[in-house]
Amino acid sequence: MNAYMRAVHHALAATGQPHLTTRQLAALLGRVEEATPHAQHLQRLHPEHATTRDRLHAIGMTCARIGLHDEGDPEFLDALLQELAHA
């Protein structure tokens, strides 16, 4: 298993989603890949907020606006970025 997939599995465990099907995982990773540049941009604009969800709420945006589902996607994205930063 490569470093990226280890980070994915750690992020899934950290967010309570360790048992996704292959199709669910692929969909989640696709959404997160598309949303990552937006989340990173928000992080640069609003470093005072700790999470992607908080940054979105601060500027009046929904998770869907950057391609994420509201149920756990922002938390998974944050956990994955944190895992990758430590890899």
Protein Blocks (a to p, Z undefined) as FASTA:
>chain_A
ZZklmmmmmmmmmnopabccfklmmmmmmmmmmmmmmmmmmmmmmmmbmbfklmmmmnop
afklnopafehmlmmmmmmmmmmmmZZ
